[in-house]
Amino acid sequence: MRKILLTLSLSFFLNSFSQTAVFNSLLKTHVDSKGNVNYKAFKKDEAKLQTYLDYLAKTSPKKNWSANKTKAFWVNAYNAYTIKLILDNYPLKSILKIKKKGKDAWNIKFAKVGNKTYTLNHIEHKILRKQFNDPKIHVGVNCASGSCPQLGNFAFTEDNYESKTTDLMKKFINDPKRNKISEKKIHLSKIFEWFEGDFTKNGSLIDFLNKYSKTKISNKAKISHLQYDWNLNEK
């Protein structure tokens, strides 16, 4: 019996590893170093993407998984299904154009994971944000839009989640297209307004920003927010 369980466990591990590698390969092929996506070329690889989605549809995170492994799994799922949604509706100028029975992209119930079907909002807000006190989730999940933190051209794993999200947060905060930072005045992404509570659980918003900002921000800096660009993050 133990031999059978070990065989099944090894088989699941290898399948999980290989399927994540499939998604990783797709992102490396179709996403550039700035997070822009070649959706036209990605369309030709829809069958390959579907193999990863088929894996997600029958896989559930295990209770003994580490926090980073679980977060990596759900962030990958969110991003894969977002890409799927874009490809299903491509060509389009913005994810905001996607509607189904009066519901927007984030409230369409279509993302199959572990024999259940979720909305993108459920994955982000009811699973990732609710279960984990990790503001870096916001640079992990991607909304396929210009003002979104850039989409990484890699899949997340248990081993790389921490380093990759830290790197993406640094890029996001120091990207003048998404945040304009000086010592006494900061114009921030709307993400820092919409989800301010996620960034201020262990200090002020400026405390959080200073962990990643190349420019030291004064605690008395004036804060405003930039208009959000919802145009597709397309090459």
TISEVO-678679 format. One line per field, with one value per residue (C-alpha): residue number from 1; chain; x, y, z; residue in three letters. Coordinates in nm, 4 decimals, decimal comma, m for minus. Each point is the difference from the previous one (the first is absolute). Layout:
N
nr: (NUM/...)
kette: (A/...)
xx: (X/...)
yy: (Y/...)
zz: (Z/...)
rest: (ALA/...)
This chain:
235
nr: (1/2/3/4/5/6/7/8/9/10/11/12/13/14/15/16/17/18/19/20/21/22/23/24/25/26/27/28/29/30/31/32/33/34/35/36/37/38/39/40/41/42/43/44/45/46/47/48/49/50/51/52/53/54/55/56/57/58/59/60/61/62/63/64/65/66/67/68/69/70/71/72/73/74/75/76/77/78/79/80/81/82/83/84/85/86/87/88/89/90/91/92/93/94/95/96/97/98/99/100/101/102/103/104/105/106/107/108/109/110/111/112/113/114/115/116/117/118/119/120/121/122/123/124/125/126/127/128/129/130/131/132/133/134/135/136/137/138/139/140/141/142/143/144/145/146/147/148/149/150/151/152/153/154/155/156/157/158/159/160/161/162/163/164/165/166/167/168/169/170/171/172/173/174/175/176/177/178/179/180/181/182/183/184/185/186/187/188/189/190/191/192/193/194/195/196/197/198/199/200/201/202/203/204/205/206/207/208/209/210/211/212/213/214/215/216/217/218/219/220/221/222/223/224/225/226/227/228/229/230/231/232/233/234/235)
kette: (A/A/A/A/A/A/A/A/A/A/A/A/A/A/A/A/A/A/A/A/A/A/A/A/A/A/A/A/A/A/A/A/A/A/A/A/A/A/A/A/A/A/A/A/A/A/A/A/A/A/A/A/A/A/A/A/A/A/A/A/A/A/A/A/A/A/A/A/A/A/A/A/A/A/A/A/A/A/A/A/A/A/A/A/A/A/A/A/A/A/A/A/A/A/A/A/A/A/A/A/A/A/A/A/A/A/A/A/A/A/A/A/A/A/A/A/A/A/A/A/A/A/A/A/A/A/A/A/A/A/A/A/A/A/A/A/A/A/A/A/A/A/A/A/A/A/A/A/A/A/A/A/A/A/A/A/A/A/A/A/A/A/A/A/A/A/A/A/A/A/A/A/A/A/A/A/A/A/A/A/A/A/A/A/A/A/A/A/A/A/A/A/A/A/A/A/A/A/A/A/A/A/A/A/A/A/A/A/A/A/A/A/A/A/A/A/A/A/A/A/A/A/A/A/A/A/A/A/A/A/A/A/A/A/A)
xx: (0,0000/0,2801/0,1676/m0,3219/m0,0426/0,3588/m0,0435/m0,3199/0,1656/0,3010/m0,2274/m0,1979/0,3228/0,1391/m0,3299/m0,0233/0,3593/m0,0426/m0,3292/0,1445/0,2932/m0,2489/m0,1474/0,3483/0,1011/m0,3066/0,0695/0,3667/m0,1004/m0,2809/0,0760/0,2905/0,2242/m0,2358/m0,3084/m0,1521/m0,1790/m0,0043/m0,3597/m0,0108/0,2808/m0,1393/m0,3217/0,1981/0,0999/m0,3511/0,0109/0,3169/m0,1567/m0,3035/0,2154/0,1001/m0,3612/m0,1024/0,2577/m0,1391/m0,3552/0,0802/0,2530/m0,0579/0,2680/0,0810/m0,0212/0,3672/0,1158/0,2062/m0,1489/0,2277/m0,0935/m0,3695/0,0326/0,2035/m0,2671/m0,2900/0,1855/0,0937/m0,3618/m0,1254/0,2431/m0,0567/m0,3764/0,0324/0,2071/m0,2572/m0,2770/0,1921/0,0742/m0,3643/m0,1017/0,2994/0,0418/m0,1123/0,1314/m0,0734/m0,1006/m0,2800/m0,1685/m0,0615/m0,3548/m0,2029/m0,3603/0,0548/0,3124/0,3461/0,3193/0,0646/m0,3473/m0,0469/0,0039/0,2287/0,3321/0,0041/0,2319/m0,0207/m0,3418/m0,1475/m0,0721/0,1034/m0,0069/0,3283/m0,1255/m0,0540/0,3555/0,1508/m0,2172/m0,1485/0,3041/0,3255/m0,0719/m0,2190/0,2305/0,3378/0,1290/0,2151/m0,0277/0,2315/m0,2987/m0,0895/0,3077/m0,0534/m0,3512/m0,0357/m0,3018/0,1318/0,0060/0,2546/m0,0010/0,0079/0,3323/0,1816/m0,0727/0,3064/0,1258/0,0235/m0,2231/0,0142/0,1269/0,0440/0,3712/m0,0232/m0,3201/0,1681/0,2887/m0,2098/m0,2777/0,2604/0,1631/m0,3364/m0,0921/0,3278/m0,0633/m0,3582/0,0739/0,2984/m0,1685/m0,0772/m0,2880/m0,1745/0,1244/0,1712/0,2121/0,2036/0,0985/m0,2856/m0,2692/m0,1221/m0,2545/m0,0978/m0,1802/m0,3675/0,0907/0,1426/m0,3334/m0,2298/0,1903/0,1684/m0,0838/0,2098/0,3073/m0,0424/m0,0371/0,3569/0,0497/m0,0929/m0,0293/0,3196/0,1750/m0,1004/0,1064/0,3401/0,0772/0,0128/0,0401/0,3344/m0,0926/m0,0359/m0,3488/m0,0663/m0,2616/m0,1647/m0,0101/m0,3178/m0,1877/m0,2236/m0,1057/0,0420/m0,2726/m0,0117/0,0807/m0,2302/0,1331/0,1135/0,3591/0,0783/0,3265)
yy: (0,0000/0,2411/m0,0744/0,0800/0,3280/0,0996/m0,0787/0,2055/0,2870/m0,0022/m0,0153/0,3037/0,1909/m0,0705/0,0917/0,3222/0,0878/m0,0749/0,1914/0,3058/m0,0274/0,0102/0,3277/0,1341/m0,0760/0,1775/0,3130/0,0053/m0,0301/0,2558/0,2559/0,2418/0,1332/0,2964/m0,2179/0,0680/m0,2950/m0,1111/m0,1224/m0,0550/m0,2555/m0,1384/m0,0866/m0,2565/m0,1690/m0,0255/m0,3812/0,0036/0,2427/m0,2275/m0,2897/0,2158/0,1034/m0,3679/m0,0711/0,2834/m0,1266/m0,3272/0,1259/0,1484/0,1365/m0,2457/0,0901/m0,0859/0,2447/0,2970/0,3484/0,0893/m0,3147/0,0699/0,3654/m0,0912/m0,2509/0,2449/0,2959/m0,2160/m0,1133/0,3598/0,1103/m0,3025/0,0450/0,3751/m0,0731/m0,2597/0,2586/0,2525/m0,2578/m0,1094/0,3598/0,1108/0,2391/0,2635/0,3272/m0,0522/m0,2701/0,2398/m0,0806/m0,3595/m0,0592/m0,3172/0,0066/0,3436/m0,1037/0,1442/m0,2036/m0,0382/m0,1285/m0,2604/m0,3468/m0,1909/m0,0794/m0,3735/m0,1079/m0,3277/m0,0971/0,3357/0,3077/0,3450/0,3629/0,1901/0,2197/m0,3060/m0,1218/0,3398/0,1244/m0,3095/m0,2248/0,1912/0,3249/m0,1602/m0,2889/0,1725/0,3239/0,0713/0,3330/m0,1367/m0,1973/0,3233/m0,0244/m0,3730/0,0011/0,1902/0,1848/0,0114/0,3813/0,2758/0,1299/m0,3467/m0,1087/m0,1709/m0,3639/m0,2112/m0,2065/m0,3051/m0,2244/0,0247/m0,2933/m0,0726/0,0791/0,3225/0,1596/0,2177/0,1230/0,0540/0,1951/0,2119/0,0768/0,0795/0,2313/0,1897/0,0337/0,1115/0,2649/0,1402/m0,0014/0,3663/m0,1110/m0,1577/0,2059/0,3399/0,0321/0,2828/0,0772/0,2402/m0,0904/m0,3378/m0,0768/m0,3612/m0,2755/m0,0333/m0,3446/0,1744/0,1763/m0,2953/m0,2390/0,2391/m0,2231/m0,2820/0,2238/0,1577/m0,2992/0,0373/0,3749/0,2973/m0,0095/0,2021/m0,2522/m0,2707/0,1982/0,0802/m0,3721/m0,0123/0,3576/0,1165/0,3505/0,0524/0,1412/0,2444/m0,1033/0,3357/m0,0512/0,1102/m0,2974/0,0013/m0,2727/m0,0412/m0,0769/m0,3744/m0,1148/m0,2919/m0,0449/m0,3538/m0,0821/m0,0973/0,0151)
zz: (0,0000/0,0915/m0,3340/m0,1865/0,1911/m0,0683/m0,3687/m0,0176/0,1883/m0,2340/m0,3035/0,1238/0,0694/m0,3467/m0,1671/0,2014/m0,0871/m0,3708/m0,0300/0,1726/m0,2399/m0,2905/0,1283/0,0685/m0,3598/m0,1393/0,2042/m0,1014/m0,3642/m0,0136/0,2754/m0,0284/0,2765/0,0578/0,0432/m0,3419/m0,1580/m0,3628/0,0110/m0,3769/0,0250/0,3269/m0,1890/m0,1968/0,3264/0,1465/m0,0085/0,2095/0,2459/0,0222/0,1202/0,2971/0,0625/m0,0140/0,2703/0,2156/m0,0481/0,1755/0,2563/0,3464/0,2343/0,2782/0,3692/0,0477/m0,2689/0,1136/m0,0206/m0,2925/m0,1920/0,0506/m0,0986/m0,3090/m0,1035/0,0319/m0,1559/m0,2995/m0,0255/0,0100/m0,2703/m0,2232/0,0079/m0,0602/m0,3096/m0,1061/0,0352/m0,2103/m0,2712/m0,0093/m0,0691/m0,2072/m0,1720/0,2505/0,1379/0,3682/0,2449/0,0994/m0,3305/0,1069/0,1203/0,0424/0,1146/0,1499/0,1910/m0,0491/m0,0498/0,3712/0,0829/m0,2735/0,1521/m0,2352/0,1740/0,0752/0,2805/0,1897/m0,1381/0,1055/m0,2081/0,1183/m0,1058/m0,0207/0,2846/0,2186/m0,0588/0,0757/0,2846/0,1686/m0,0284/m0,0478/0,1863/0,2658/0,0863/m0,0250/0,1470/m0,3035/m0,1859/m0,2700/m0,1273/m0,1817/m0,2243/m0,0463/m0,1442/m0,3252/m0,1444/m0,3603/m0,0003/m0,0492/0,3581/0,1534/0,1506/m0,2847/m0,0745/0,0722/m0,2940/0,2253/0,2072/0,3782/0,2043/0,3683/m0,0339/m0,1995/0,1329/0,2636/m0,2140/m0,3133/0,1737/0,1789/m0,3347/m0,1613/0,2882/m0,0415/m0,3741/0,0562/0,2602/m0,1901/m0,3423/m0,0870/m0,2244/0,2974/0,2981/0,0043/0,3113/0,1473/0,3560/0,0774/m0,2538/m0,1254/m0,2721/0,0536/m0,1832/0,0901/0,1356/0,3071/0,0467/m0,0733/0,2262/0,2432/0,2949/m0,1470/m0,0064/0,3447/0,2320/0,1253/m0,0233/m0,2151/m0,3774/m0,0279/0,2260/m0,2467/m0,3061/0,1516/0,0253/m0,3806/m0,1253/m0,1378/0,1161/0,3753/0,0596/0,2808/0,2557/m0,0720/m0,3769/m0,1772/m0,1494/m0,3087/m0,2417/m0,3746/m0,2493/m0,0721/m0,3530/m0,0881/m0,3529/m0,0741/0,1008/m0,3556/m0,1929)
rest: (MET/ARG/LYS/ILE/LEU/LEU/THR/LEU/SER/LEU/SER/PHE/PHE/LEU/ASN/SER/PHE/SER/GLN/THR/ALA/VAL/PHE/ASN/SER/LEU/LEU/LYS/THR/HIS/VAL/ASP/SER/LYS/GLY/ASN/VAL/ASN/TYR/LYS/ALA/PHE/LYS/LYS/ASP/GLU/ALA/LYS/LEU/GLN/THR/TYR/LEU/ASP/TYR/LEU/ALA/LYS/THR/SER/PRO/LYS/LYS/ASN/TRP/SER/ALA/ASN/LYS/THR/LYS/ALA/PHE/TRP/VAL/ASN/ALA/TYR/ASN/ALA/TYR/THR/ILE/LYS/LEU/ILE/LEU/ASP/ASN/TYR/PRO/LEU/LYS/SER/ILE/LEU/LYS/ILE/LYS/LYS/LYS/GLY/LYS/ASP/ALA/TRP/ASN/ILE/LYS/PHE/ALA/LYS/VAL/GLY/ASN/LYS/THR/TYR/THR/LEU/ASN/HIS/ILE/GLU/HIS/LYS/ILE/LEU/ARG/LYS/GLN/PHE/ASN/ASP/PRO/LYS/ILE/HIS/VAL/GLY/VAL/ASN/CYS/ALA/SER/GLY/SER/CYS/PRO/GLN/LEU/GLY/ASN/PHE/ALA/PHE/THR/GLU/ASP/ASN/TYR/GLU/SER/LYS/THR/THR/ASP/LEU/MET/LYS/LYS/PHE/ILE/ASN/ASP/PRO/LYS/ARG/ASN/LYS/ILE/SER/GLU/LYS/LYS/ILE/HIS/LEU/SER/LYS/ILE/PHE/GLU/TRP/PHE/GLU/GLY/ASP/PHE/THR/LYS/ASN/GLY/SER/LEU/ILE/ASP/PHE/LEU/ASN/LYS/TYR/SER/LYS/THR/LYS/ILE/SER/ASN/LYS/ALA/LYS/ILE/SER/HIS/LEU/GLN/TYR/ASP/TRP/ASN/LEU/ASN/GLU/LYS)
